[in-house]
Amino acid sequence: MADFIKPLDKPLSYELFGIRFKNPVWTASGCFSYGLEVAENLFDISQLGAVVVKGLSYRPREGNPPQRIVETPAGMLNSIGLQNPGVKYFAEKILPKLKKYDTVIVANIFGEDEEEYLKVGEFLNKTDGVHILELNVSCPNVKKGGIAFGSDPETLYSLVSKLRNVVEKPLLVKLSPNITNILDTAQASVEANADGLVLINTLLGMAIDVEREEPILATKTGGLSGPAILPIAVRMIYQVYEKYKTDIPIIGVGGISKTEDTLQHILAGALAVQIGTALFFDPYSPLKIIEGLENHIKMKGYKHILELVGKAHKLKLER
């Protein structure tokens, strides 16, 4: 087993990056806001492995004009535009409330250029209560003609390398699937000394109103998420794990709404998963998945969830 992961006393608990996780079920950025609405009205978020907060920029952002969300077959398109109150407001007004809960807090960060990423990274690296940073690299780089950081390996390598020099906390890179070969950006992240990879972000899509005969979203295109993208996420996780095995941890996200989906991610190579779009139609889905994983392990006779990580690869070799 890799040095960065250590199983703990309970079947779903482990230590990753020296941080204790109760279980491998996290929430995905942008789908759980900052966790407080759920914590105050539905359930104790201390039951979750981690909460990944909505993306943070250095300054407040209003986001895109409506319409910003549209339902699609087995999923949804969103074009929120990374609306957020800014990292300083988060640290002063939101984080103190979040810190009351016994869960790992992961800050998703982004910027329009390297300078903004570095400002956010440096700020949160010094902020008590934030345990891990997750880079959203699907954002357009305004100084590179609008190209997304995550679609160009050289641009991505430069960004992650510079952040690595100023950030001591664990640094995850959330890879975009909108690229010919996911291994190219995975390799760039690994070479730049990222601590982990998150696969995958949303796929670029569009929906058209046939009565009005025009795109439904104000921005025309948006990010596709939900059950429709599960097979793509599983395939990309499988590819990256097949190349790196236990060299770098993988966090799976994309299309998960039930225990079976989660197990696909884990068997493909993910150490943890993030629940996203499912939260919109079933906010209790993370708790159901945690229970489902516990039952699955017991039924199969395993002692720990880590026994299942990447096992689909091992079965292939045994045949």
NUTORPA-57322 format. One record per residue (C-alpha): residue number from 1; residue in three letters; y, x, z. Coordinates in nm, 2 decimals, m for minus. Example, Ala and Ser with C-alpha at 12.3 -4.5 7.8 and 13.67 -1.06 7.14 Angstrom:
# NUTORPA-57322
{nr:1	rest:ALA	Y:m0.45	X:1.23	Z:0.78}
{nr:2	rest:SER	Y:m0.11	X:1.37	Z:0.71}
This chain:
# NUTORPA-57322
{nr:1	rest:MET	Y:0.00	X:0.00	Z:0.00}
{nr:2	rest:ALA	Y:0.35	X:0.12	Z:m0.08}
{nr:3	rest:ASP	Y:0.56	X:0.28	Z:0.19}
{nr:4	rest:PHE	Y:0.84	X:0.02	Z:0.16}
{nr:5	rest:ILE	Y:0.62	X:m0.27	Z:0.27}
{nr:6	rest:LYS	Y:0.42	X:m0.31	Z:0.59}
{nr:7	rest:PRO	Y:0.22	X:m0.62	Z:0.69}
{nr:8	rest:LEU	Y:0.30	X:m0.76	Z:1.04}
{nr:9	rest:ASP	Y:0.11	X:m0.98	Z:1.29}
{nr:10	rest:LYS	Y:0.13	X:m1.31	Z:1.10}
{nr:11	rest:PRO	Y:m0.04	X:m1.39	Z:0.76}
{nr:12	rest:LEU	Y:0.30	X:m1.44	Z:0.59}
{nr:13	rest:SER	Y:0.52	X:m1.19	Z:0.77}
{nr:14	rest:TYR	Y:0.59	X:m0.83	Z:0.67}
{nr:15	rest:GLU	Y:0.85	X:m0.56	Z:0.69}
{nr:16	rest:LEU	Y:1.03	X:m0.47	Z:0.37}
{nr:17	rest:PHE	Y:1.31	X:m0.20	Z:0.36}
{nr:18	rest:GLY	Y:1.26	X:m0.18	Z:0.74}
{nr:19	rest:ILE	Y:1.37	X:m0.54	Z:0.77}
{nr:20	rest:ARG	Y:1.14	X:m0.81	Z:0.92}
{nr:21	rest:PHE	Y:1.07	X:m1.11	Z:0.71}
{nr:22	rest:LYS	Y:0.89	X:m1.42	Z:0.86}
{nr:23	rest:ASN	Y:0.75	X:m1.51	Z:0.52}
{nr:24	rest:PRO	Y:0.80	X:m1.43	Z:0.15}
{nr:25	rest:VAL	Y:0.99	X:m1.76	Z:0.07}
{nr:26	rest:TRP	Y:1.37	X:m1.71	Z:0.00}
{nr:27	rest:THR	Y:1.63	X:m1.93	Z:m0.16}
{nr:28	rest:ALA	Y:1.79	X:m1.84	Z:m0.49}
{nr:29	rest:SER	Y:2.16	X:m1.77	Z:m0.53}
{nr:30	rest:GLY	Y:2.37	X:m2.06	Z:m0.65}
{nr:31	rest:CYS	Y:2.12	X:m2.33	Z:m0.56}
{nr:32	rest:PHE	Y:2.15	X:m2.33	Z:m0.18}
{nr:33	rest:SER	Y:2.53	X:m2.27	Z:m0.16}
{nr:34	rest:TYR	Y:2.56	X:m2.06	Z:0.16}
{nr:35	rest:GLY	Y:2.29	X:m2.24	Z:0.34}
{nr:36	rest:LEU	Y:2.51	X:m2.41	Z:0.59}
{nr:37	rest:GLU	Y:2.49	X:m2.77	Z:0.45}
{nr:38	rest:VAL	Y:2.11	X:m2.76	Z:0.48}
{nr:39	rest:ALA	Y:2.12	X:m2.59	Z:0.82}
{nr:40	rest:GLU	Y:2.36	X:m2.86	Z:0.96}
{nr:41	rest:ASN	Y:2.20	X:m3.16	Z:0.80}
{nr:42	rest:LEU	Y:1.84	X:m3.11	Z:0.70}
{nr:43	rest:PHE	Y:1.64	X:m2.83	Z:0.87}
{nr:44	rest:ASP	Y:1.67	X:m2.50	Z:1.06}
{nr:45	rest:ILE	Y:1.71	X:m2.23	Z:0.80}
{nr:46	rest:SER	Y:1.56	X:m1.98	Z:1.05}
{nr:47	rest:GLN	Y:1.23	X:m2.09	Z:0.91}
{nr:48	rest:LEU	Y:1.30	X:m1.93	Z:0.57}
{nr:49	rest:GLY	Y:1.22	X:m1.57	Z:0.48}
{nr:50	rest:ALA	Y:1.57	X:m1.51	Z:0.36}
{nr:51	rest:VAL	Y:1.88	X:m1.69	Z:0.23}
{nr:52	rest:VAL	Y:2.04	X:m1.56	Z:m0.08}
{nr:53	rest:VAL	Y:2.40	X:m1.68	Z:m0.08}
{nr:54	rest:LYS	Y:2.60	X:m1.80	Z:m0.37}
{nr:55	rest:GLY	Y:2.74	X:m1.52	Z:m0.58}
{nr:56	rest:LEU	Y:3.04	X:m1.34	Z:m0.44}
{nr:57	rest:SER	Y:3.33	X:m1.17	Z:m0.63}
{nr:58	rest:TYR	Y:3.62	X:m0.97	Z:m0.48}
{nr:59	rest:ARG	Y:3.87	X:m1.24	Z:m0.54}
{nr:60	rest:PRO	Y:3.83	X:m1.62	Z:m0.53}
{nr:61	rest:ARG	Y:3.71	X:m1.79	Z:m0.86}
{nr:62	rest:GLU	Y:3.76	X:m2.15	Z:m0.97}
{nr:63	rest:GLY	Y:3.47	X:m2.14	Z:m1.21}
{nr:64	rest:ASN	Y:3.44	X:m2.33	Z:m1.54}
{nr:65	rest:PRO	Y:3.58	X:m2.67	Z:m1.62}
{nr:66	rest:PRO	Y:3.35	X:m2.97	Z:m1.62}
{nr:67	rest:GLN	Y:3.10	X:m3.07	Z:m1.75}
{nr:68	rest:ARG	Y:2.91	X:m2.78	Z:m1.58}
{nr:69	rest:ILE	Y:2.56	X:m2.92	Z:m1.53}
{nr:70	rest:VAL	Y:2.32	X:m3.11	Z:m1.76}
{nr:71	rest:GLU	Y:1.96	X:m3.21	Z:m1.70}
{nr:72	rest:THR	Y:1.71	X:m3.09	Z:m1.96}
{nr:73	rest:PRO	Y:1.34	X:m3.15	Z:m2.01}
{nr:74	rest:ALA	Y:1.17	X:m2.98	Z:m1.71}
{nr:75	rest:GLY	Y:1.49	X:m2.81	Z:m1.60}
{nr:76	rest:MET	Y:1.86	X:m2.80	Z:m1.62}
{nr:77	rest:LEU	Y:2.15	X:m2.61	Z:m1.78}
{nr:78	rest:ASN	Y:2.44	X:m2.49	Z:m1.56}
{nr:79	rest:SER	Y:2.77	X:m2.33	Z:m1.64}
{nr:80	rest:ILE	Y:2.94	X:m2.33	Z:m1.30}
{nr:81	rest:GLY	Y:3.12	X:m2.01	Z:m1.38}
{nr:82	rest:LEU	Y:3.04	X:m1.83	Z:m1.05}
{nr:83	rest:GLN	Y:3.29	X:m2.04	Z:m0.85}
{nr:84	rest:ASN	Y:3.33	X:m1.89	Z:m0.50}
{nr:85	rest:PRO	Y:3.60	X:m1.83	Z:m0.23}
{nr:86	rest:GLY	Y:3.58	X:m1.45	Z:m0.25}
{nr:87	rest:VAL	Y:3.40	X:m1.20	Z:m0.04}
{nr:88	rest:LYS	Y:3.67	X:m1.17	Z:0.23}
{nr:89	rest:TYR	Y:3.67	X:m1.55	Z:0.30}
{nr:90	rest:PHE	Y:3.29	X:m1.54	Z:0.30}
{nr:91	rest:ALA	Y:3.29	X:m1.26	Z:0.56}
{nr:92	rest:GLU	Y:3.55	X:m1.42	Z:0.78}
{nr:93	rest:LYS	Y:3.47	X:m1.80	Z:0.76}
{nr:94	rest:ILE	Y:3.11	X:m1.84	Z:0.64}
{nr:95	rest:LEU	Y:2.91	X:m1.54	Z:0.76}
{nr:96	rest:PRO	Y:2.98	X:m1.59	Z:1.13}
{nr:97	rest:LYS	Y:2.81	X:m1.93	Z:1.11}
{nr:98	rest:LEU	Y:2.52	X:m1.80	Z:0.91}
{nr:99	rest:LYS	Y:2.46	X:m1.52	Z:1.16}
{nr:100	rest:LYS	Y:2.36	X:m1.78	Z:1.42}
{nr:101	rest:TYR	Y:2.04	X:m1.84	Z:1.23}
{nr:102	rest:ASP	Y:1.74	X:m1.61	Z:1.26}
{nr:103	rest:THR	Y:1.68	X:m1.52	Z:0.89}
{nr:104	rest:VAL	Y:1.76	X:m1.24	Z:0.65}
{nr:105	rest:ILE	Y:2.09	X:m1.28	Z:0.46}
{nr:106	rest:VAL	Y:2.11	X:m1.15	Z:0.11}
{nr:107	rest:ALA	Y:2.45	X:m1.13	Z:m0.06}
{nr:108	rest:ASN	Y:2.45	X:m1.19	Z:m0.44}
{nr:109	rest:ILE	Y:2.74	X:m1.00	Z:m0.59}
{nr:110	rest:PHE	Y:2.91	X:m0.97	Z:m0.92}
{nr:111	rest:GLY	Y:3.23	X:m0.85	Z:m1.10}
{nr:112	rest:GLU	Y:3.40	X:m0.85	Z:m1.43}
{nr:113	rest:ASP	Y:3.39	X:m0.47	Z:m1.44}
{nr:114	rest:GLU	Y:3.24	X:m0.17	Z:m1.25}
{nr:115	rest:GLU	Y:3.55	X:m0.15	Z:m1.03}
{nr:116	rest:GLU	Y:3.51	X:m0.50	Z:m0.90}
{nr:117	rest:TYR	Y:3.14	X:m0.46	Z:m0.83}
{nr:118	rest:LEU	Y:3.21	X:m0.14	Z:m0.63}
{nr:119	rest:LYS	Y:3.48	X:m0.32	Z:m0.43}
{nr:120	rest:VAL	Y:3.25	X:m0.60	Z:m0.34}
{nr:121	rest:GLY	Y:2.96	X:m0.36	Z:m0.27}
{nr:122	rest:GLU	Y:3.16	X:m0.13	Z:m0.05}
{nr:123	rest:PHE	Y:3.30	X:m0.43	Z:0.15}
{nr:124	rest:LEU	Y:2.97	X:m0.59	Z:0.22}
{nr:125	rest:ASN	Y:2.80	X:m0.26	Z:0.29}
{nr:126	rest:LYS	Y:3.03	X:m0.24	Z:0.59}
{nr:127	rest:THR	Y:2.99	X:m0.61	Z:0.68}
{nr:128	rest:ASP	Y:2.76	X:m0.68	Z:0.98}
{nr:129	rest:GLY	Y:2.52	X:m0.96	Z:0.92}
{nr:130	rest:VAL	Y:2.45	X:m0.90	Z:0.55}
{nr:131	rest:HIS	Y:2.11	X:m0.73	Z:0.53}
{nr:132	rest:ILE	Y:2.06	X:m0.68	Z:0.15}
{nr:133	rest:LEU	Y:2.27	X:m0.68	Z:m0.17}
{nr:134	rest:GLU	Y:2.15	X:m0.85	Z:m0.49}
{nr:135	rest:LEU	Y:2.33	X:m0.76	Z:m0.81}
{nr:136	rest:ASN	Y:2.40	X:m1.04	Z:m1.06}
{nr:137	rest:VAL	Y:2.41	X:m0.84	Z:m1.38}
{nr:138	rest:SER	Y:2.42	X:m1.14	Z:m1.62}
{nr:139	rest:CYS	Y:2.80	X:m1.13	Z:m1.60}
{nr:140	rest:PRO	Y:3.01	X:m1.03	Z:m1.90}
{nr:141	rest:ASN	Y:3.18	X:m0.69	Z:m1.87}
{nr:142	rest:VAL	Y:3.54	X:m0.75	Z:m1.98}
{nr:143	rest:LYS	Y:3.59	X:m0.38	Z:m2.05}
{nr:144	rest:LYS	Y:3.29	X:m0.37	Z:m2.29}
{nr:145	rest:GLY	Y:3.39	X:m0.66	Z:m2.51}
{nr:146	rest:GLY	Y:3.21	X:m0.92	Z:m2.31}
{nr:147	rest:ILE	Y:2.86	X:m0.77	Z:m2.32}
{nr:148	rest:ALA	Y:2.66	X:m0.86	Z:m2.01}
{nr:149	rest:PHE	Y:2.58	X:m0.57	Z:m1.77}
{nr:150	rest:GLY	Y:2.22	X:m0.67	Z:m1.77}
{nr:151	rest:SER	Y:2.17	X:m0.67	Z:m2.15}
{nr:152	rest:ASP	Y:2.25	X:m0.31	Z:m2.21}
{nr:153	rest:PRO	Y:2.04	X:m0.04	Z:m2.03}
{nr:154	rest:GLU	Y:2.31	X:0.23	Z:m2.04}
{nr:155	rest:THR	Y:2.58	X:m0.01	Z:m1.89}
{nr:156	rest:LEU	Y:2.33	X:m0.12	Z:m1.63}
{nr:157	rest:TYR	Y:2.23	X:0.23	Z:m1.53}
{nr:158	rest:SER	Y:2.60	X:0.33	Z:m1.49}
{nr:159	rest:LEU	Y:2.67	X:0.03	Z:m1.27}
{nr:160	rest:VAL	Y:2.36	X:0.07	Z:m1.05}
{nr:161	rest:SER	Y:2.41	X:0.44	Z:m1.01}
{nr:162	rest:LYS	Y:2.77	X:0.41	Z:m0.90}
{nr:163	rest:LEU	Y:2.68	X:0.13	Z:m0.65}
{nr:164	rest:ARG	Y:2.40	X:0.34	Z:m0.52}
{nr:165	rest:ASN	Y:2.65	X:0.61	Z:m0.43}
{nr:166	rest:VAL	Y:2.86	X:0.38	Z:m0.21}
{nr:167	rest:VAL	Y:2.60	X:0.13	Z:m0.08}
{nr:168	rest:GLU	Y:2.35	X:0.22	Z:0.19}
{nr:169	rest:LYS	Y:2.20	X:m0.12	Z:0.24}
{nr:170	rest:PRO	Y:1.90	X:m0.22	Z:0.02}
{nr:171	rest:LEU	Y:2.01	X:m0.28	Z:m0.34}
{nr:172	rest:LEU	Y:1.83	X:m0.53	Z:m0.56}
{nr:173	rest:VAL	Y:1.90	X:m0.58	Z:m0.93}
{nr:174	rest:LYS	Y:1.85	X:m0.94	Z:m1.06}
{nr:175	rest:LEU	Y:1.75	X:m0.88	Z:m1.42}
{nr:176	rest:SER	Y:1.85	X:m1.11	Z:m1.71}
{nr:177	rest:PRO	Y:1.57	X:m1.24	Z:m1.93}
{nr:178	rest:ASN	Y:1.82	X:m1.25	Z:m2.23}
{nr:179	rest:ILE	Y:1.70	X:m0.92	Z:m2.37}
{nr:180	rest:THR	Y:1.44	X:m0.81	Z:m2.62}
{nr:181	rest:ASN	Y:1.24	X:m0.60	Z:m2.37}
{nr:182	rest:ILE	Y:1.27	X:m0.66	Z:m1.99}
{nr:183	rest:LEU	Y:1.11	X:m0.32	Z:m1.93}
{nr:184	rest:ASP	Y:1.42	X:m0.15	Z:m2.07}
{nr:185	rest:THR	Y:1.66	X:m0.28	Z:m1.81}
{nr:186	rest:ALA	Y:1.39	X:m0.25	Z:m1.54}
{nr:187	rest:GLN	Y:1.36	X:0.12	Z:m1.63}
{nr:188	rest:ALA	Y:1.74	X:0.17	Z:m1.61}
{nr:189	rest:SER	Y:1.74	X:0.01	Z:m1.27}
{nr:190	rest:VAL	Y:1.46	X:0.22	Z:m1.14}
{nr:191	rest:GLU	Y:1.61	X:0.54	Z:m1.27}
{nr:192	rest:ALA	Y:1.94	X:0.45	Z:m1.11}
{nr:193	rest:ASN	Y:1.76	X:0.42	Z:m0.77}
{nr:194	rest:ALA	Y:1.77	X:0.05	Z:m0.72}
{nr:195	rest:ASP	Y:1.56	X:m0.05	Z:m0.42}
{nr:196	rest:GLY	Y:1.41	X:m0.35	Z:m0.58}
{nr:197	rest:LEU	Y:1.40	X:m0.58	Z:m0.88}
{nr:198	rest:VAL	Y:1.46	X:m0.96	Z:m0.90}
{nr:199	rest:LEU	Y:1.30	X:m1.14	Z:m1.20}
{nr:200	rest:ILE	Y:1.44	X:m1.35	Z:m1.36}
{nr:201	rest:ASN	Y:1.79	X:m1.49	Z:m1.40}
{nr:202	rest:THR	Y:1.85	X:m1.79	Z:m1.62}
{nr:203	rest:LEU	Y:1.79	X:m1.81	Z:m1.99}
{nr:204	rest:LEU	Y:2.08	X:m1.89	Z:m2.23}
{nr:205	rest:GLY	Y:2.05	X:m2.24	Z:m2.36}
{nr:206	rest:MET	Y:2.25	X:m2.54	Z:m2.50}
{nr:207	rest:ALA	Y:2.23	X:m2.92	Z:m2.50}
{nr:208	rest:ILE	Y:2.41	X:m3.14	Z:m2.75}
{nr:209	rest:ASP	Y:2.52	X:m3.50	Z:m2.70}
{nr:210	rest:VAL	Y:2.39	X:m3.68	Z:m3.01}
{nr:211	rest:GLU	Y:2.63	X:m3.97	Z:m2.98}
{nr:212	rest:ARG	Y:2.94	X:m3.76	Z:m2.94}
{nr:213	rest:GLU	Y:2.79	X:m3.50	Z:m3.17}
{nr:214	rest:GLU	Y:2.91	X:m3.20	Z:m2.96}
{nr:215	rest:PRO	Y:2.78	X:m2.97	Z:m2.69}
{nr:216	rest:ILE	Y:2.76	X:m3.13	Z:m2.35}
{nr:217	rest:LEU	Y:2.87	X:m2.83	Z:m2.15}
{nr:218	rest:ALA	Y:3.24	X:m2.74	Z:m2.16}
{nr:219	rest:THR	Y:3.14	X:m2.38	Z:m2.23}
{nr:220	rest:LYS	Y:2.89	X:m2.49	Z:m2.49}
{nr:221	rest:THR	Y:2.61	X:m2.27	Z:m2.35}
{nr:222	rest:GLY	Y:2.47	X:m2.23	Z:m2.00}
{nr:223	rest:GLY	Y:2.19	X:m2.09	Z:m1.80}
{nr:224	rest:LEU	Y:1.85	X:m2.27	Z:m1.82}
{nr:225	rest:SER	Y:1.65	X:m2.29	Z:m1.50}
{nr:226	rest:GLY	Y:1.38	X:m2.51	Z:m1.35}
{nr:227	rest:PRO	Y:1.00	X:m2.56	Z:m1.42}
{nr:228	rest:ALA	Y:1.05	X:m2.49	Z:m1.79}
{nr:229	rest:ILE	Y:1.10	X:m2.12	Z:m1.74}
{nr:230	rest:LEU	Y:0.81	X:m2.06	Z:m1.51}
{nr:231	rest:PRO	Y:0.58	X:m1.91	Z:m1.77}
{nr:232	rest:ILE	Y:0.85	X:m1.67	Z:m1.89}
{nr:233	rest:ALA	Y:0.93	X:m1.55	Z:m1.53}
{nr:234	rest:VAL	Y:0.56	X:m1.50	Z:m1.46}
{nr:235	rest:ARG	Y:0.51	X:m1.30	Z:m1.79}
{nr:236	rest:MET	Y:0.81	X:m1.08	Z:m1.72}
{nr:237	rest:ILE	Y:0.70	X:m1.01	Z:m1.36}
{nr:238	rest:TYR	Y:0.35	X:m0.93	Z:m1.49}
{nr:239	rest:GLN	Y:0.49	X:m0.68	Z:m1.74}
{nr:240	rest:VAL	Y:0.71	X:m0.50	Z:m1.49}
{nr:241	rest:TYR	Y:0.44	X:m0.49	Z:m1.22}
{nr:242	rest:GLU	Y:0.19	X:m0.36	Z:m1.48}
{nr:243	rest:LYS	Y:0.42	X:m0.07	Z:m1.55}
{nr:244	rest:TYR	Y:0.54	X:0.02	Z:m1.20}
{nr:245	rest:LYS	Y:0.26	X:m0.12	Z:m0.97}
{nr:246	rest:THR	Y:0.38	X:m0.03	Z:m0.62}
{nr:247	rest:ASP	Y:0.66	X:0.20	Z:m0.72}
{nr:248	rest:ILE	Y:0.93	X:m0.06	Z:m0.67}
{nr:249	rest:PRO	Y:0.92	X:m0.41	Z:m0.50}
{nr:250	rest:ILE	Y:0.96	X:m0.72	Z:m0.72}
{nr:251	rest:ILE	Y:1.11	X:m1.05	Z:m0.60}
{nr:252	rest:GLY	Y:1.01	X:m1.34	Z:m0.83}
{nr:253	rest:VAL	Y:1.24	X:m1.62	Z:m0.92}
{nr:254	rest:GLY	Y:1.22	X:m1.88	Z:m1.20}
{nr:255	rest:GLY	Y:1.05	X:m2.22	Z:m1.23}
{nr:256	rest:ILE	Y:0.91	X:m2.24	Z:m0.88}
{nr:257	rest:SER	Y:0.88	X:m2.59	Z:m0.73}
{nr:258	rest:LYS	Y:0.54	X:m2.58	Z:m0.55}
{nr:259	rest:THR	Y:0.28	X:m2.36	Z:m0.39}
{nr:260	rest:GLU	Y:0.09	X:m2.30	Z:m0.71}
{nr:261	rest:ASP	Y:0.40	X:m2.18	Z:m0.89}
{nr:262	rest:THR	Y:0.47	X:m1.94	Z:m0.60}
{nr:263	rest:LEU	Y:0.11	X:m1.80	Z:m0.62}
{nr:264	rest:GLN	Y:0.15	X:m1.73	Z:m0.99}
{nr:265	rest:HIS	Y:0.45	X:m1.52	Z:m0.92}
{nr:266	rest:ILE	Y:0.27	X:m1.33	Z:m0.64}
{nr:267	rest:LEU	Y:m0.05	X:m1.28	Z:m0.83}
{nr:268	rest:ALA	Y:0.16	X:m1.14	Z:m1.12}
{nr:269	rest:GLY	Y:0.32	X:m0.89	Z:m0.88}
{nr:270	rest:ALA	Y:0.60	X:m1.04	Z:m0.67}
{nr:271	rest:LEU	Y:0.63	X:m0.95	Z:m0.30}
{nr:272	rest:ALA	Y:0.86	X:m1.25	Z:m0.24}
{nr:273	rest:VAL	Y:0.99	X:m1.55	Z:m0.43}
{nr:274	rest:GLN	Y:1.32	X:m1.73	Z:m0.45}
{nr:275	rest:ILE	Y:1.33	X:m2.11	Z:m0.48}
{nr:276	rest:GLY	Y:1.62	X:m2.24	Z:m0.70}
{nr:277	rest:THR	Y:1.64	X:m2.55	Z:m0.91}
{nr:278	rest:ALA	Y:1.37	X:m2.73	Z:m0.70}
{nr:279	rest:LEU	Y:1.62	X:m2.74	Z:m0.42}
{nr:280	rest:PHE	Y:1.82	X:m3.00	Z:m0.61}
{nr:281	rest:PHE	Y:1.54	X:m3.25	Z:m0.63}
{nr:282	rest:ASP	Y:1.35	X:m3.15	Z:m0.31}
{nr:283	rest:PRO	Y:1.55	X:m2.95	Z:m0.06}
{nr:284	rest:TYR	Y:1.24	X:m2.93	Z:0.16}
{nr:285	rest:SER	Y:1.04	X:m2.75	Z:m0.11}
{nr:286	rest:PRO	Y:1.07	X:m2.40	Z:0.06}
{nr:287	rest:LEU	Y:0.91	X:m2.54	Z:0.38}
{nr:288	rest:LYS	Y:0.64	X:m2.71	Z:0.18}
{nr:289	rest:ILE	Y:0.57	X:m2.39	Z:0.00}
{nr:290	rest:ILE	Y:0.55	X:m2.19	Z:0.32}
{nr:291	rest:GLU	Y:0.30	X:m2.43	Z:0.46}
{nr:292	rest:GLY	Y:0.11	X:m2.43	Z:0.13}
{nr:293	rest:LEU	Y:0.08	X:m2.05	Z:0.13}
{nr:294	rest:GLU	Y:m0.05	X:m2.05	Z:0.49}
{nr:295	rest:ASN	Y:m0.32	X:m2.31	Z:0.39}
{nr:296	rest:HIS	Y:m0.41	X:m2.12	Z:0.08}
{nr:297	rest:ILE	Y:m0.47	X:m1.79	Z:0.26}
{nr:298	rest:LYS	Y:m0.68	X:m1.97	Z:0.52}
{nr:299	rest:MET	Y:m0.88	X:m2.15	Z:0.26}
{nr:300	rest:LYS	Y:m0.95	X:m1.84	Z:0.06}
{nr:301	rest:GLY	Y:m1.04	X:m1.63	Z:0.36}
{nr:302	rest:TYR	Y:m0.75	X:m1.37	Z:0.33}
{nr:303	rest:LYS	Y:m0.59	X:m1.22	Z:0.63}
{nr:304	rest:HIS	Y:m0.25	X:m1.16	Z:0.48}
{nr:305	rest:ILE	Y:m0.04	X:m1.27	Z:0.18}
{nr:306	rest:LEU	Y:0.00	X:m0.91	Z:0.06}
{nr:307	rest:GLU	Y:m0.36	X:m0.91	Z:m0.04}
{nr:308	rest:LEU	Y:m0.27	X:m1.14	Z:m0.33}
{nr:309	rest:VAL	Y:0.02	X:m0.93	Z:m0.46}
{nr:310	rest:GLY	Y:m0.06	X:m0.82	Z:m0.82}
{nr:311	rest:LYS	Y:m0.42	X:m0.94	Z:m0.79}
{nr:312	rest:ALA	Y:m0.41	X:m1.09	Z:m1.14}
{nr:313	rest:HIS	Y:m0.40	X:m0.73	Z:m1.27}
{nr:314	rest:LYS	Y:m0.70	X:m0.63	Z:m1.06}
{nr:315	rest:LEU	Y:m0.91	X:m0.92	Z:m1.18}
{nr:316	rest:LYS	Y:m0.84	X:m0.83	Z:m1.53}
{nr:317	rest:LEU	Y:m0.97	X:m0.48	Z:m1.47}
{nr:318	rest:GLU	Y:m1.29	X:m0.61	Z:m1.31}
{nr:319	rest:ARG	Y:m1.39	X:m0.82	Z:m1.60}
